[in-house]
């Protein structure tokens, strides 16, 4: 009888679990980010986006800063990136690499094989003008120069003067200060140790030029004794910044001071110059600096100024609801509660800001548009709308943003192109933005007309309807998957405190929040019809963002889309696939000019103008397998969806084009007889080489995928046979002398190398060239390589390693790295307060890679079966997930508790065989399209 009761109880538990699985959306825990104070810096602010428009919400009480972007505002213009005739140097580069003469090969490639840069200005002429004190009165180098009206700035500016007061300034800036010389120093030479200055400096002591350097080398100038006097002495420095970060940068170790001291001594026995200096901008128009590729640009800023006076502010909270994609700010002042809501509507193509209060006629606010672009101006459009027009410096693009305000009660006035609202019950701002970008070869768009059309569309809808349509459209993506990892005592903490405590506490739902946040960010930065998500998604506040905030294709662009299939956001791949198609067209010319090959090629970076040529430096910019990696995403989309129309019309032609290139490109290695990739690079590690392992994994996988696609489509049999012959000849994965998977053709891995890239493990993840089923010894060698690389890494590298450890089926090790990824970013990798990934600086790929990695711990489907809980960590003992997607066209719901599977639902979208593995049990069923199949924790079909 006791056994019968146990069986009944177990059956009841299974029934309850299956009932829960059958709900479309189950209650999700902790789906909001929230804070008890406004954002102090950009990486504290909360992101919203509709795939095309992005905005960062600071939530200040007296001044609410909304910094916004439009995805097509970039530097540059349509141009040819390819160097004509570069292929003439290919045989010589290959020959040098084969002979082991790497440095000579790199030098030749740098000179003759890199892509073309953009136009350059006359720098020498500009420098001469700045030296002649053009555009400034008097001679600031002289000790008696009157700088009393100059402003002050903190020196050094370790990460550029942009972060200490000279936001986005390039050009010529004078700096002045004084120092005291004791009598004991007289008759001695002094040392002025400034270390780095970006970019050129002319340094004067008491009016005498003591140093001039035009590079990033340390400045350590000897000051002859005759230039020094007892008492007060002056230092004047003309800093010429051509591009990007500027200023007196000092030492990377900020504990070391810049300063002046007697020769033979040190700064500790001298005078520190770490302090406020006087400064004056002489010129903000340096000549154009040549660039290999373009940079993504900020658009503008909306500042809302409120008049609360000195009233005490209480109950402050700002938040972001992932279930509705609405950010909110609330607080109380003088007994009145104020509410602000912000969202980026895809249906309305606008950023919407709604203000209300608990008491009527309580909203008084000024609204102003501005931009950090030099060429920008604000104008009045009507009695309730203003516009911001901007032009990108030295580029082909311009843009316009319109701000329209609607109120309930209250008055609206526009004075000096600023909107003033007094005594309103409700206020709604509608912000639209557009540029003249049409496509990579067309910049004839009319942003004015686009804004007019979008504002006209908003006119016919109330705020509530706009909000409802926004939520409905957004939830068509977000609600396809729900996550519940249980709860903990930290659930009730604000997000910044949860982040601070996550590494030392058990907070499983925070991992669930992070996974859903990754989905939110992808929905917000990549919608059908938009550009793909770039290095920062669609969020950027700098004119010279890190790495141009473009598309780095040797991992980062691809990582952005790792969550798209498994986390049920397959439709969001459309921008990536359209970009791949566009790149394939540009890449045909590059393949011909550089490799005398057919098909198409993509090197390690691209931008909005579809540059495909090698850039930057030959020791890392010549990497040929970008097209092969993007082709993997096309094939994965087919595997997950089983969409043969997509395979035939879109994916296979692009995959075939990439395969045709590699068919022409591969050459026979004289030493081994294998087909190898040369010249190339194991991304950003080891310089220009012949035969990096990663290339061979990608090319082999591409060829195999093309062969399989050919079978599915019943076409290209001869091409498929040719690829099959080549696959057998490509250099295989090799195990080296340390038991590691070799990164290169030769066994020369350095086990102490902790490089952020782990490129030779591409075949483990995201590829399937190396799996437990195919080659256990090779998987163990790959794991050994990862152990040698270590755990500490940049943000996105940590995310990649999480996926590796999931594939190695070590969930606890993966969880260890999740805790490294989800720790406060201070001077290293981790996460900023808004949970943006820190490389550092901010790169969004880590968010997406981390979200995918958590999913890979719970389910994998790359080995021909759906594996349940393959790498479940101890710290995720409970889980209820609905909506995972698996290869073969399956949607998976599952519940586990105490680390064991309780219930499993698998819905087949297209029919066919389905193999399922849990622990040591493997089962197989034949499915019908549209049918759902339920299993218990022992994989018994119910």
Secondary structure as UniProt FT lines:
FT   HELIX           2..21
FT   STRAND          32..35
FT   HELIX           42..44
FT   STRAND          46..49
FT   STRAND          53..57
FT   STRAND          63..70
FT   TURN            71..72
FT   TURN            84..85
FT   HELIX           86..89
FT   HELIX           90..98
FT   TURN            99..100
FT   HELIX           102..112
FT   HELIX           123..131
FT   TURN            132..135
FT   TURN            140..141
FT   TURN            143..144
FT   TURN            148..149
FT   STRAND          151..155
FT   TURN            158..159
FT   HELIX           161..163
FT   TURN            164..165
FT   TURN            167..168
FT   STRAND          171..181
FT   HELIX           183..185
FT   TURN            186..187
FT   STRAND          190..198
FT   STRAND          200..205
FT   TURN            206..207
FT   STRAND          208..214
FT   STRAND          219..223
FT   HELIX           225..227
FT   STRAND          231..241
FT   STRAND          247..250
FT   TURN            254..255
FT   STRAND          259..262
FT   TURN            263..264
FT   HELIX           267..269
FT   STRAND          271..272
FT   STRAND          275..283
FT   STRAND          300..306
FT   TURN            309..310
FT   STRAND          313..321
FT   TURN            322..325
FT   STRAND          326..333
FT   TURN            334..335
FT   STRAND          336..345
FT   TURN            346..349
FT   STRAND          350..357
FT   TURN            360..361
FT   STRAND          363..370
FT   STRAND          375..382
FT   TURN            383..384
FT   STRAND          385..391
FT   TURN            393..394
FT   STRAND          398..408
FT   STRAND          411..415
FT   TURN            416..417
FT   STRAND          418..424
FT   STRAND          426..435
FT   TURN            440..441
FT   HELIX           447..459
FT   HELIX           463..478
FT   TURN            479..480
FT   STRAND          482..484
FT   HELIX           489..492
FT   HELIX           495..502
FT   TURN            503..504
FT   HELIX           508..525
FT   TURN            528..529
FT   TURN            535..536
FT   TURN            543..544
FT   HELIX           546..549
FT   STRAND          551..552
FT   TURN            553..555
FT   HELIX           556..559
FT   TURN            560..562
FT   HELIX           563..566
FT   TURN            567..568
FT   HELIX           570..573
FT   HELIX           574..595
FT   STRAND          605..606
FT   TURN            608..609
FT   TURN            618..620
FT   HELIX           626..641
FT   HELIX           644..646
FT   HELIX           647..651
FT   HELIX           652..665
FT   STRAND          667..668
FT   TURN            670..672
FT   STRAND          675..676
FT   STRAND          678..682
FT   TURN            683..684
FT   STRAND          685..690
FT   HELIX           693..713
FT   HELIX           717..727
FT   TURN            728..729
FT   TURN            737..738
FT   TURN            751..752
FT   HELIX           759..761
FT   TURN            762..766
FT   TURN            772..774
FT   HELIX           776..789
FT   HELIX           795..807
FT   TURN            808..809
FT   HELIX           811..821
FT   STRAND          830..831
FT   TURN            833..834
FT   STRAND          837..838
FT   HELIX           845..858
FT   STRAND          859..860
FT   TURN            862..863
FT   STRAND          866..868
FT   TURN            870..871
FT   TURN            874..875
FT   STRAND          879..886
FT   TURN            887..889
FT   STRAND          890..897
FT   TURN            898..899
FT   STRAND          900..908
FT   STRAND          912..918
FT   TURN            919..920
FT   STRAND          921..927
FT   TURN            929..930
FT   STRAND          932..936
FT   TURN            937..938
//
